[in-house]
Amino acid sequence: MANVVVVGAQWGDEGKGKIVDWLSERADVICRFQGGHNAGHTLVIDGEVFKLHALPSGVVRGGKLSVIGNGVVLDPWHLRSEIAGIREQGVEITPETLMIAENTPLILPIHGELDRAREAQNSVAKIGTTGRGIGPCYEDKVGRRVVRVADLADRATLEKRVDRALVHHNALRSGLGLDPVDREGLLEALEDVADFILPFAAPVWKVLNEQRRAGKRILFEGAQGALLDIDFGTYPFVTSSNVIAGQAATGTGVGPGAIDFVLGIVKAYTTRVGEGPFPTELHDADGERLGQRGHEFGTTTGRKRRCGWFDATLVRQTCATSGVNGIALTKLDVLDGFETLKICTGYEVDGQQYDYLPTAAETQAACTPIYEEVPGWQETTEGARSWADLPANAIKYVRRIEELIGCPVAMLSTSPEREDTILVTDPFED
């Protein structure tokens, strides 16, 4: 039985929540392996909407084990609030259904304060973060001064971790004009939330390896998108973790041999939230139409997403860096009614053509898309559940995307409802 990694193959917001929920019915374990509560997944189940940020998408499915891996950075206060909200919707979450890796780094209030203070500076270019402290927490992780879940169980250790972090943070805060951290107040807040978090703590690496040996199906769920990867994204306008599929192994404690199928989630057009280059971005009526029809507003921030035509060059690149075996193409229905569609097949910069996104930031910003025009369709694709339900030109559009990105379509999503999905290849049976 295969273990599947799900990654976003664009700038996030590709519809991972629905696809993960669709797959989770077939999985035994659903595991988040990177990111923080800056990500948002919207699930629609039997007409009820669930909005998740820190929790794995599998929590809304009974009989599944949900896991938050060590590659995630976790705001314990947000998690407590999110669990309370999900419980109010009738979903019970217990230590038997949710596990948090003991070595998961914790996002503290000081991380969010630092994040927001940096973004507010006029002298530094804005990255476009959500201001929730994800980046500063990852910085503390690699700086060996982060508080981890296991530290909550011992007051002496907790004080050492906090004191080490404050040496660094108070110096930064002084330079940014912020008051020193209230050490005792922070320790009290951590002790208060510890009683809630610690029952969920577990040696996740051990549990997952045992589950794998027992023949259980594991679904690894990523956040954001590969174009926001700290190494392979549009740096510095990226998130602070590795988003590509290889992170599923290091972010949970399983070996890379545990990954059998990588499913890349790809929107039928392109969107981006925040700052950074976006070669196919539209500033016209077509871009506005995509945003309105696609309800392109961030689940986490409510920010309006930037919209543009499908960029096959970028998706081909992310399929390569994540080793994608098949894609799940989402939001095809948003393109219904367009007379003509455009697909980006490459870029031009100062007369030179590229079949990939250059690394240098100034070159990325100067990329002019090279477009191929294809005919649109006037019929509806919304709710289609088989190829026979799709207009001929919609099928041609999908097939052309497959050719340009060098990767087959494994699943096709035609609405937010999980049943409105055309399955071509079952990742768990591949």
N, C-alpha and C positions, 0 to 999 in steps of 0.2 A: 504494500500500500504506500502511495506516494505522500511525501510531505511537501507542502506548497508554500512558497513565499510570494506575497502580494506587494508590489511596489508601484508607486505613481511614476509614470514615465514622462511627465511634463513638469509644470511648476506647482503641482498639488491641485486639489479641488477637482480631481478627475472622476470622482464618483466611487472611490474605494470603499466607502461605507456600505453601499448597497451590494457591491460584489463580494466583499468579505462576508456580509450577512448571508448572501446566497450560498456561498461556499461553506459557511460555518455549520449548516445543517448536516453536511457530510463529514465534518471534522469532529475529532474528539477533544482537541485542545486548540485554543486560539490565543496567540501570544503576540503582544506588542514588543518590538525590538529596538525602537529608537524614537527620538522626539520627545515632546512634552505636551502640555495642555494648550499649546499654541495651535495644535491641529484640531480640526473639527470634522466629525463624521456624522452625517445625517442618515438615519435609517427610517424607512416607512414600512411598518408591519401591521397588516390588517387595518390600514387606515390611520394608525397611530404613529406619530412622529417622535423619534428618540434622537436627541442631539448629544453625542458623546465627544469628550475631549481627551481625557486621560484614560478612560476605561477602554479595554478591548471591545470590539464590536460584538464578540460572542456572548457578552453578559446578558443580552436580551433573549438568548436562546437557552431553554432549560436543558439540563443534563450535560452541559459542557463545562470544561475547566478553562477559565480565563486566566491569563498570566501577564504580568507586567515585568518585562525583562530588565536586566541591568544596564542595557543600552539606553533606556528611557531616563529622563530626569523628571522627578515627581514632586509636585507641590502637594504636600499632605493635607493642607487645609482645603485646597480646591477639591482633592479627591474625596474628602469627607462630605463636602457639599454636593458634589456630583452624585455620589452614592445615595445620599439622602433624596435627591431629586428623582433618581431612577426608581428608588423604592416607592416613592409617592405614585409612580406610574404603574405600580403593581409588580415590579421585578425585584425579587429577593436576592440579595448578594451576601454571601457568607464566606468564611475562610475555606469552606469546602468547594466553593465555586470560583473563588478569586485568590490568586497567589501573587505576592510581590517579592521580587528577588531581594535577598538580604543585602546585597551590595549595590542596590539602586541608590543613586545620588538624590538628595533632597533639595528642592528649590526653596530657599528661605526668603522672607520678605525683603532682605537686603539685596537679593539678586534682582527682584523687580524694580526696586528703587534705583539701583545702578543702571539697569537697562533703560529706564525712562529718562534718567538724567542725561545719559549719553545721547539719546535720540533728540533731546531738547536743545543740544548745543548747536549754535549756528555756525561754528567754525569747522564742524566735521560733517561730511556728507551723510545724510540719513540712509540707513540700511533698509528701513521699513519693517522693523521688528514689531511684534505684537506688544512689546513692553512687559512681558510676563516673566522675565528673568531666566529664560531658557539658556541664552548665550552665556551670561555670567556664571550660571551653574556649571555648564560644561567647562568653562575656563577654570573654575575651582577644582573640577574633577581632575583635569590634567595637571593642575598646579598642586595636587595632593593636599588640598585643604578643604574638601567638601565633607559635609555630614552625610552619612549613609544610613539606610534604614536600620541596620544592625546596631548602629551607635546609640539609637534611642533606648536600648535596653539597659544601658549602664551610664549613670550620671557622671562618673569620673571621666570616662571616655568621651562623653558628649561635651563636657566642659573643655577638654583638650582640643577637640575638633573645632568648637566654636571660637576658642581663643586664637587658634592658628588662623582661622578665616578672618577674624577681626583685625589682626595685625595688617593684613593686606587690605581689607575693605575700608578701614578707617583712614588709611593713607589716601586711598582713592577718593573717598567721600570728602576729605579735606580739600583736595584739589578741585572738586566739583561744587564746593560750597554747601555740602550737606553736613548735618550734625553727626557726631559720632554715634555709633550703634548703642542702643540700650541693651547691654549684655544680659542683665538679669531678666529683663522683659523677654528677650529672645529665648533664653533658657526655659523660662516658665511656659512660653507658648509651645515650645518643643515637647516639654514634659506633658503638657495638656493633650497634645495630639497623639503622643506616643501610645496611649492606651487604646486609641482607635486603630492605629496603623499596625502595631506589632502582631496582633493575631493573624494578619494576612501574610506576614513575613515567612519566607521559606527558601531553602536552597534550590532555587529554580533550575539551575544547571543539572542538578542531580535528578530532580523530578522529571524534567524533559527527557533526559537520557533513558530513564526507566520507562517512561511512556513510549519512547521510540522502540526500545527492545521488546516491549509488550505488543508491538504491532499497531499502536494507536496512530491515528492520522493527526498530524500537527499542521496548523495553519499559522504562518508567521505574517504578521500584519505591520506594515510600515506606515509612517505618517509623512506628510509633505510630498514632494516629488523629487525625482532624480536630478532635475535641473537646479535644485536647491541644495544638493550635496556639497559638503564643505570642501571636498577635493575636486569634484567633477562638475559642479554647478557654475553659475554666472557670478563668480567671486568678485567682490566681497558681498554681493547682494544674495546671500545664501543663508541657510540655517546653520546651526553650530554642530551638527552631527553628520555622520555618513548616512545617507538615505538609500544608497544602492543596495542590491540584494545581498552582497557579501556581508553587510552589517547584521543580517539575521543570525549568522553564526556567532559573531563576537558579542552581539547584543543580548544573547540568551544563554550562551555557554554550551551550545551544541557544535559539533564539528561541521565543516563545510560539506562533508559527505552525507549529512542528514538532509540536505536540500535536493529534492528530486525534480521540482518543476518551479520555474519562475514565471509568474503571471504579471505582465505589465498593464496597468490601467491607463487607458488613453482616451481622452475626450476627442470627439469628432471635429472639434475646432480647438483653439488654444486660448487659455486665460492665464492671467497672472495677478497676484495681489502684491502690493508694495512696490518698492523701487527696483531699478535694474533694467538691463536691455531686454527688448522684446521685438525682434525683427518684423514679425507679421502683425503687430498691433494696428488696429483700425481706429481712426478718429472721425469716422463718418457714419452715415445712417446704417450701413451694414454692421458696424461694430456695436452701435446702439441696439440694433435689432437682436443681435446675438445675446447681448447682456440681458435684455428684457425677456426674451423667450426662454433663455436658460436660467433665469432667476439668479444671476451671477452676483451674489453678495456673500461675503465670507461668513461661515458658520460661527467662527470664534469672535470676529471683530465687527461684522456687519459692513465692512468696507466694500465698496463697489469694486468688482474685479475688472481689470483691463481685458479686452477681448480682441481676438484676431483670427485669421485664417489658420487652417491646419498646417503645421510645420513638420514636414516629413524628415527634413534634415536633422532636426533636434531629436525626434523620436527614434530615428535610426541610430543615432549616437547613444541614446540612453538604453536602447535595447542591447547594444553591444557592451556597455559598461556594467550592466546588471545581468548579462547572460540570459535575457528574456527568451523563454521558449514559445510563448504565445501571448497575444494581447487581448484584453477585454475592452472593446470599443464602446464608449458610452455617449449618451446624449445625441445620438444620430437624429432623433426627432426634431431637435432644435434647428436643423438645417432644412426642414420641410418648407417648401414655398420659394426658395431662392431660385432665380432663373439660371444663375451661373455661380459656381463655386471655384475658389482658388486654392491651390496646394503649393506650398513653398518647397522647392526641390533643391535649393542651394542659395548661396549668397554671393554678392559682389561688393568688393571694397577697393576703391581706387583702381578699377579696371581689372582686378584680380578676382577670380572665382574660387569659391570654397565649397567643398561638399561636406563640411563639418563646421561646427561653431568654433572659431579661433579662441585661443585661451586668453590673449591679451585683452584687458578690459576696454581699451580705447578702440581696438579693432572690432570687438563685439558691438560696441555702441554705434559703429559706422556701417554695420552690415545692412545692405539693401537686399531684400528678398528677391529671388528669381522665381516667378510664378508659372505654374501650369494651370490653365483654365479647363474645367470640366463642366458638363451640363448638370444642372440641378434637377429637381423633381417637384411637381405640384401636389402629388398624392401625399397622404399621411403615412408616416412610419411609426407613429406613437402606438405602443401596445403590441407591436408585431412580435410573434413568438415562433415564427418559422421563416425561412428564406422566401417561401411562397407568398408571404404577407408583404414583402418589400417591393417597392417600385423598381423597375429595371435599372434606372439610373442610380438609385441608392446602392444597389448591389455592385454596379460598376465603380462607384465611388469607393466602396469598401475594398474591392479587389485592387484598385489602383493604390490605395494606401498600403495594402499588404506588399505590393511590388516595390514601392518606394522605400519602405522601412526594412524590407528584407526579413519580415517576421509574419507568421500567419495569425489570423484572428481566431482565438479560441472561444470567445464569448462575445455576444453583441447585446447591448442594453438599449431598450427603446422607450423607457420611462423610469421614474423613480421607484415604481412598484417592483418588488423582487421577482415576481412571476413573469414580468415582461422582459424576458431574456431568451436569446437564441443561443443554445449550447452547440458548439462545433466540436470542441475537444474537452473532455472532462479532465482537469488537471490532476485530480486524485487517482485517475485510472491510466494516465499517460504512460 
